[in-house]
Protein backbone atom coordinates (compact mmCIF):
# COMPACT_ATOMS: atom_id res chain seq x y z
CA UNK A 1 0.00 0.00 0.00
CA UNK A 2 1.28 3.43 -0.93
CA UNK A 3 1.69 5.73 2.06
CA UNK A 4 -0.71 8.72 2.08
CA UNK A 5 2.13 11.21 2.57
CA UNK A 6 3.58 10.20 -0.80
CA UNK A 7 0.50 11.49 -2.61
CA UNK A 8 1.22 15.17 -1.91
CA UNK A 9 4.23 17.35 -1.03
CA UNK A 10 4.63 18.87 2.43
CA UNK A 11 3.60 22.34 1.26
CA UNK A 12 0.21 21.11 -0.01
CA UNK A 13 -3.03 22.44 1.46
CA UNK A 14 -5.22 19.59 2.73
CA UNK A 15 -8.70 18.99 4.14
CA UNK A 16 -10.83 15.97 4.92
CA UNK A 17 -14.32 15.33 3.57
CA UNK A 18 -17.08 12.75 4.01
CA UNK A 19 -18.71 11.44 0.83
CA UNK A 20 -22.34 12.48 1.11
CA UNK A 21 -25.43 10.51 0.09
CA UNK A 22 -26.48 12.93 -2.67
CA UNK A 23 -23.06 12.65 -4.35
CA UNK A 24 -23.30 8.90 -4.94
CA UNK A 25 -24.94 7.55 -8.09
CA UNK A 26 -26.73 4.23 -8.46
CA UNK A 27 -23.34 2.74 -9.34
CA UNK A 28 -22.46 3.23 -5.65
CA UNK A 29 -19.83 5.98 -5.85
CA UNK A 30 -19.49 9.63 -6.95
CA UNK A 31 -19.38 10.22 -10.70
CA UNK A 32 -16.55 12.32 -12.22
CA UNK A 33 -18.52 15.58 -12.00
CA UNK A 34 -18.66 15.20 -8.22
CA UNK A 35 -14.91 14.64 -8.12
CA UNK A 36 -14.45 17.88 -10.06
CA UNK A 37 -16.57 19.64 -7.42
CA UNK A 38 -14.33 18.28 -4.67
CA UNK A 39 -11.32 19.75 -6.47
CA UNK A 40 -12.96 23.13 -7.02
CA UNK A 41 -14.04 23.34 -3.39
CA UNK A 42 -10.54 22.42 -2.27
CA UNK A 43 -8.77 25.04 -4.40
CA UNK A 44 -11.07 27.84 -3.20
CA UNK A 45 -10.37 26.80 0.39
CA UNK A 46 -6.64 26.71 -0.26
CA UNK A 47 -6.71 30.19 -1.76
CA UNK A 48 -8.81 31.62 1.09
CA UNK A 49 -6.52 30.05 3.70
CA UNK A 50 -3.67 32.11 2.24
CA UNK A 51 -5.67 35.34 2.28
CA UNK A 52 -6.96 35.24 -1.29
CA UNK A 53 -10.66 34.99 -0.52
CA UNK A 54 -13.59 35.51 -2.87
CA UNK A 55 -13.93 39.03 -1.44
CA UNK A 56 -10.27 39.74 -2.34
CA UNK A 57 -10.81 38.65 -5.94
CA UNK A 58 -14.00 40.73 -6.18
CA UNK A 59 -12.14 43.78 -4.89
CA UNK A 60 -9.30 43.20 -7.36
CA UNK A 61 -11.69 42.54 -10.24
CA UNK A 62 -9.93 39.26 -11.02
CA UNK A 63 -10.65 35.53 -11.03
CA UNK A 64 -9.15 32.14 -11.82
CA UNK A 65 -10.83 30.12 -14.59
CA UNK A 66 -9.94 26.52 -15.39
CA UNK A 67 -8.83 25.87 -18.99
CA UNK A 68 -7.77 22.21 -18.89
CA UNK A 69 -8.30 19.37 -16.44
CA UNK A 70 -6.86 15.84 -16.37
CA UNK A 71 -8.32 13.46 -13.79
CA UNK A 72 -7.06 9.96 -13.01
CA UNK A 73 -9.36 7.83 -10.84
CA UNK A 74 -8.40 4.90 -8.62
CA UNK A 75 -10.50 3.41 -5.83
CA UNK A 76 -13.95 5.02 -5.94
CA UNK A 77 -15.33 5.78 -2.46
CA UNK A 78 -18.87 4.74 -1.43
CA UNK A 79 -21.17 6.89 0.68
CA UNK A 80 -19.87 7.88 4.16
CA UNK A 81 -16.24 7.28 3.18
CA UNK A 82 -13.78 9.61 4.90
CA UNK A 83 -11.36 10.98 2.35
CA UNK A 84 -8.41 13.37 2.52
CA UNK A 85 -7.82 15.92 -0.23
CA UNK A 86 -4.67 17.92 -1.00
CA UNK A 87 -3.74 20.56 -3.57
CA UNK A 88 -0.64 22.57 -4.46
CA UNK A 89 0.69 24.78 -7.26
CA UNK A 90 3.24 22.97 -9.42
CA UNK A 91 4.11 25.82 -11.77
CA UNK A 92 3.35 29.48 -12.44
CA UNK A 93 3.54 31.18 -15.80
CA UNK A 94 2.87 34.80 -16.68
CA UNK A 95 -0.95 34.60 -16.73
CA UNK A 96 -1.65 31.06 -15.57
CA UNK A 97 -0.88 28.37 -13.03
CA UNK A 98 -0.72 24.57 -13.07
CA UNK A 99 -2.29 23.07 -9.98
CA UNK A 100 -2.05 19.49 -8.74
CA UNK A 101 -4.52 17.52 -6.61
CA UNK A 102 -4.62 14.23 -4.74
CA UNK A 103 -7.49 12.47 -2.97
CA UNK A 104 -7.09 9.32 -0.89
CA UNK A 105 -9.06 7.19 1.56
CA UNK A 106 -8.08 8.13 5.08
CA UNK A 107 -8.23 4.75 6.81
CA UNK A 108 -6.81 2.49 4.09
CA UNK A 109 -4.55 4.96 2.27
CA UNK A 110 -5.98 3.90 -1.09
CA UNK A 111 -5.62 6.50 -3.82
CA UNK A 112 -8.97 7.87 -5.01
CA UNK A 113 -7.84 10.47 -7.56
CA UNK A 114 -4.93 12.46 -8.93
CA UNK A 115 -5.52 15.49 -11.08
CA UNK A 116 -3.78 18.36 -12.81
CA UNK A 117 -5.44 21.58 -13.96
CA UNK A 118 -4.33 24.58 -15.96
CA UNK A 119 -5.91 27.74 -14.54
CA UNK A 120 -5.92 31.16 -16.21
CA UNK A 121 -5.81 34.38 -14.19
CA UNK A 122 -8.28 36.78 -15.82
CA UNK A 123 -10.14 40.06 -15.51
CA UNK A 124 -13.36 39.17 -13.72
CA UNK A 125 -15.87 40.78 -16.10
CA UNK A 126 -14.14 40.52 -19.48
CA UNK A 127 -12.17 37.28 -19.18
CA UNK A 128 -9.04 39.00 -20.49
CA UNK A 129 -5.75 37.55 -19.18
CA UNK A 130 -4.04 39.26 -16.23
CA UNK A 131 -0.48 38.89 -14.99
CA UNK A 132 -0.32 36.76 -11.85
CA UNK A 133 0.71 39.00 -8.89
CA UNK A 134 4.30 38.54 -7.76
CA UNK A 135 3.31 38.15 -4.11
CA UNK A 136 0.93 35.32 -5.04
CA UNK A 137 3.69 33.52 -6.93
CA UNK A 138 6.08 33.94 -4.00
CA UNK A 139 3.51 32.64 -1.50
CA UNK A 140 2.40 29.53 -3.37
CA UNK A 141 5.66 28.50 -5.05
CA UNK A 142 7.82 25.97 -3.20
CA UNK A 143 10.64 23.59 -4.16
CA UNK A 144 8.51 20.53 -3.39
CA UNK A 145 5.70 21.53 -5.73
CA UNK A 146 6.68 19.70 -8.90
CA UNK A 147 4.81 16.40 -8.59
CA UNK A 148 3.20 15.77 -11.97
CA UNK A 149 0.29 13.69 -13.17
CA UNK A 150 1.26 11.33 -15.95
CA UNK A 151 -0.39 11.55 -19.33
CA UNK A 152 -3.92 10.22 -19.44
CA UNK A 153 -3.82 7.09 -21.65
CA UNK A 154 -6.69 7.82 -24.02
CA UNK A 155 -5.79 5.85 -27.14
CA UNK A 156 -6.44 6.86 -30.73
CA UNK A 157 -10.04 5.76 -31.22
CA UNK A 158 -10.99 2.70 -33.19
CA UNK A 159 -14.13 2.78 -35.33
CA UNK A 160 -17.03 4.03 -33.22
CA UNK A 161 -19.46 1.40 -31.95
CA UNK A 162 -22.01 4.17 -31.37
CA UNK A 163 -22.24 7.85 -32.12
CA UNK A 164 -24.92 10.46 -31.83
CA UNK A 165 -25.92 13.71 -30.21
CA UNK A 166 -28.61 15.37 -28.16
CA UNK A 167 -29.34 18.96 -27.18
CA UNK A 168 -29.88 20.42 -23.72
CA UNK A 169 -30.62 23.89 -22.36
CA UNK A 170 -28.23 25.29 -19.72
CA UNK A 171 -30.14 25.84 -16.48
CA UNK A 172 -30.04 28.87 -14.22
CA UNK A 173 -29.05 26.79 -11.19
CA UNK A 174 -25.98 25.49 -13.03
CA UNK A 175 -24.38 28.96 -13.20
CA UNK A 176 -21.92 30.33 -10.64
CA UNK A 177 -20.71 33.69 -9.31
CA UNK A 178 -18.93 34.38 -12.60
CA UNK A 179 -22.34 34.47 -14.33
CA UNK A 180 -21.66 31.45 -16.53
CA UNK A 181 -22.11 27.68 -16.23
CA UNK A 182 -19.75 26.25 -13.63
CA UNK A 183 -16.93 24.16 -15.10
CA UNK A 184 -17.92 21.10 -13.04
CA UNK A 185 -21.34 20.99 -14.72
CA UNK A 186 -19.71 20.05 -18.02
CA UNK A 187 -18.56 16.84 -16.36
CA UNK A 188 -22.22 16.10 -15.58
CA UNK A 189 -23.27 16.81 -19.16
CA UNK A 190 -20.60 14.53 -20.61
CA UNK A 191 -21.51 11.76 -18.17
CA UNK A 192 -25.17 12.13 -19.17
CA UNK A 193 -24.16 11.98 -22.84
CA UNK A 194 -22.48 8.62 -22.29
CA UNK A 195 -25.47 7.37 -20.29
CA UNK A 196 -27.83 8.37 -23.10
CA UNK A 197 -25.63 6.59 -25.64
CA UNK A 198 -25.52 3.39 -23.60
CA UNK A 199 -29.29 3.32 -23.16
CA UNK A 200 -29.68 3.02 -26.93
CA UNK A 201 -27.48 -0.10 -26.86
CA UNK A 202 -29.38 -1.73 -23.97
CA UNK A 203 -26.64 -1.01 -21.43
CA UNK A 204 -26.41 1.23 -18.35
CA UNK A 205 -23.55 3.53 -17.39
CA UNK A 206 -23.53 1.80 -13.99
CA UNK A 207 -21.90 -1.13 -15.86
CA UNK A 208 -18.82 1.05 -16.46
CA UNK A 209 -16.17 2.33 -14.08
CA UNK A 210 -14.53 5.68 -14.99
CA UNK A 211 -10.72 5.64 -14.94
CA UNK A 212 -9.43 8.72 -16.78
CA UNK A 213 -10.94 12.01 -17.85
CA UNK A 214 -9.56 14.99 -19.75
CA UNK A 215 -11.43 18.23 -20.32
CA UNK A 216 -10.49 21.21 -22.46
CA UNK A 217 -12.59 24.33 -21.83
CA UNK A 218 -12.76 26.65 -24.85
CA UNK A 219 -15.62 29.07 -24.24
CA UNK A 220 -18.29 29.94 -21.69
CA UNK A 221 -21.97 29.04 -21.58
CA UNK A 222 -24.69 31.08 -19.90
CA UNK A 223 -28.12 30.01 -18.60
CA UNK A 224 -30.61 29.63 -21.43
CA UNK A 225 -27.99 28.71 -24.04
CA UNK A 226 -28.67 25.56 -26.03
CA UNK A 227 -25.80 23.07 -26.03
CA UNK A 228 -25.36 20.11 -28.40
CA UNK A 229 -23.59 17.10 -26.86
CA UNK A 230 -21.86 14.93 -29.46
CA UNK A 231 -20.71 11.50 -28.26
CA UNK A 232 -18.88 8.61 -29.88
CA UNK A 233 -18.03 5.37 -28.08
CA UNK A 234 -14.98 3.28 -29.00
CA UNK A 235 -13.74 -0.10 -27.83
CA UNK A 236 -10.19 -0.52 -26.52
CA UNK A 237 -9.76 -4.25 -26.16
CA UNK A 238 -12.39 -6.26 -24.30
CA UNK A 239 -12.31 -4.42 -20.97
CA UNK A 240 -12.08 -0.73 -21.87
CA UNK A 241 -14.38 1.76 -23.53
CA UNK A 242 -13.48 5.29 -24.62
CA UNK A 243 -15.96 8.15 -24.89
CA UNK A 244 -14.91 11.01 -27.17
CA UNK A 245 -17.22 13.99 -26.73
CA UNK A 246 -17.65 17.56 -27.89
CA UNK A 247 -20.00 20.21 -26.52
CA UNK A 248 -21.04 22.79 -29.11
CA UNK A 249 -23.19 25.86 -29.17
CA UNK A 250 -26.41 24.56 -30.73
CA UNK A 251 -26.94 27.69 -32.83
CA UNK A 252 -23.50 28.77 -34.01
CA UNK A 253 -21.70 25.44 -33.76
CA UNK A 254 -18.70 26.81 -31.82
CA UNK A 255 -16.87 24.23 -29.69
CA UNK A 256 -17.40 24.79 -25.95
CA UNK A 257 -15.67 21.79 -24.38
CA UNK A 258 -13.79 18.74 -25.60
CA UNK A 259 -13.79 15.68 -23.36
CA UNK A 260 -12.18 12.25 -23.41
CA UNK A 261 -13.05 9.54 -20.88
CA UNK A 262 -11.79 6.00 -20.41
CA UNK A 263 -14.05 3.47 -18.69
CA UNK A 264 -13.43 -0.08 -17.50
CA UNK A 265 -16.32 -2.37 -18.38
CA UNK A 266 -17.86 -4.73 -15.85
CA UNK A 267 -19.14 -8.28 -16.05
CA UNK A 268 -22.64 -7.11 -16.95
CA UNK A 269 -21.23 -5.39 -20.05
CA UNK A 270 -19.34 -8.53 -21.07
CA UNK A 271 -22.52 -10.63 -20.75
CA UNK A 272 -24.27 -8.32 -23.20
CA UNK A 273 -27.38 -6.11 -22.87
CA UNK A 274 -30.23 -7.39 -20.74
MOMO-V342341 format. One record per pair of residues at least 24 apart in sequence whose C-alpha atoms are under 7 Angstrom apart, sorted by the first residue. I is the first residue (numbers start at 1). J is the second residue. D is the distance in Angstrom with one decimal. If there is no record, write none. Layout:
# MOMO-V342341
I_J_D, I_J_D
This chain:
# MOMO-V342341
2_109_6.8, 3_109_6.3, 4_109_5.4, 7_102_6.2, 8_86_6.6, 8_102_6.6, 9_144_5.8, 9_145_6.5, 12_86_5.9, 12_87_5.3, 12_88_4.8, 13_46_5.8, 13_86_5.4, 13_87_5.4, 13_88_6.4, 14_84_7.0, 14_85_5.4, 14_86_4.1, 14_87_6.5, 15_84_5.9, 15_85_5.4, 15_86_6.6, 16_83_5.6, 16_84_4.3, 16_85_6.0, 17_82_5.9, 17_83_5.4, 17_84_6.3, 18_80_5.6, 18_81_5.6, 18_82_4.6, 18_83_6.2, 19_79_5.2, 19_80_5.0, 19_81_5.4, 19_82_6.6, 20_79_5.7, 20_80_6.1, 21_79_5.6, 24_79_6.3, 26_206_6.8, 27_206_4.8, 28_78_5.7, 29_76_6.0, 29_77_5.6, 29_78_4.7, 29_79_6.7, 32_187_6.4, 33_184_5.6, 33_185_6.7, 33_187_4.5, 33_188_5.2, 36_184_5.6, 37_184_6.0, 43_87_6.8, 61_123_6.0, 61_124_5.1, 62_122_5.7, 62_123_4.6, 62_124_4.4, 63_121_5.9, 63_122_5.5, 63_123_6.4, 63_124_5.3, 64_119_6.1, 64_120_5.5, 64_121_4.7, 64_122_6.2, 65_119_5.5, 65_120_5.3, 65_121_6.6, 66_117_6.8, 66_118_6.0, 66_119_4.3, 66_120_6.2, 67_118_5.6, 67_119_5.6, 67_120_6.6, 67_216_6.0, 67_217_5.0, 68_117_5.5, 68_118_5.1, 68_215_5.6, 68_216_4.6, 68_217_6.0, 69_116_5.9, 69_117_4.4, 69_118_6.6, 69_214_5.6, 69_215_5.1, 69_216_6.7, 70_115_5.5, 70_116_5.3, 70_117_6.4, 70_213_5.8, 70_214_4.4, 70_215_6.5, 71_113_6.9, 71_114_6.0, 71_115_4.4, 71_116_6.8, 71_212_5.7, 71_213_5.0, 71_214_6.3, 72_113_5.5, 72_114_5.2, 72_115_6.1, 72_211_6.0, 72_212_4.6, 72_213_6.5, 73_112_5.8, 73_113_4.5, 73_114_6.7, 73_210_7.0, 73_211_4.8, 73_212_6.0, 74_111_5.8, 74_112_4.7, 74_113_5.7, 74_211_6.8, 75_110_6.6, 75_111_6.1, 75_112_4.8, 76_112_5.8, 82_106_5.9, 88_145_6.6, 89_140_6.4, 89_141_6.6, 89_145_6.2, 90_145_4.7, 90_146_4.8, 90_147_6.8, 92_137_6.8, 94_131_5.6, 94_132_6.1, 95_120_6.1, 95_121_5.5, 95_129_6.1, 95_130_5.6, 95_131_4.7, 95_132_5.4, 96_120_4.3, 96_121_5.5, 96_132_6.9, 114_149_6.8, 115_149_6.4, 116_149_6.2, 152_212_6.3, 154_262_6.5, 157_234_6.0, 158_234_5.8, 158_235_6.6, 159_234_6.4, 160_232_6.0, 160_233_5.4, 160_234_4.7, 161_233_5.7, 161_234_5.7, 162_232_5.6, 162_233_5.3, 163_231_5.5, 163_232_4.1, 163_233_6.3, 164_230_5.9, 164_231_5.6, 164_232_6.6, 165_228_6.7, 165_229_5.3, 165_230_4.3, 165_231_6.0, 166_228_5.8, 166_229_5.5, 166_230_6.9, 167_226_6.7, 167_227_5.5, 167_228_4.3, 167_229_6.1, 168_226_5.8, 168_227_5.4, 168_228_6.5, 169_224_5.8, 169_225_5.7, 169_226_4.5, 169_227_6.1, 170_222_6.8, 170_223_4.8, 170_224_5.2, 170_225_5.5, 170_226_6.3, 171_223_5.1, 171_224_6.3, 172_223_4.9, 175_223_6.6, 179_222_6.9, 180_220_6.3, 180_221_5.6, 180_222_4.5, 180_223_6.9, 181_221_5.5, 181_222_5.6, 181_223_6.9, 193_229_6.5, 193_231_6.4, 194_231_6.9, 202_273_4.9, 202_274_6.6, 203_273_5.4, 207_265_6.3, 207_266_5.4, 207_268_6.1, 207_269_6.0, 208_263_5.8, 208_264_5.6, 208_265_4.7, 208_266_5.9, 209_263_5.2, 209_264_5.0, 209_265_6.4, 210_262_6.1, 210_263_4.3, 210_264_6.4, 211_262_5.6, 211_263_5.5, 211_264_6.8, 212_261_5.5, 212_262_5.1, 213_260_5.7, 213_261_4.4, 213_262_6.6, 214_259_5.6, 214_260_5.3, 214_261_6.6, 215_257_6.9, 215_258_5.8, 215_259_4.6, 215_260_6.8, 216_257_5.6, 216_258_5.2, 216_259_6.5, 217_256_6.4, 217_257_4.7, 217_258_6.9, 218_255_6.8, 218_256_5.1, 218_257_5.7, 219_256_4.9, 220_256_6.7, 226_250_5.3, 239_264_5.7, 239_265_5.2, 240_264_4.6, 240_265_5.7, 241_265_6.9
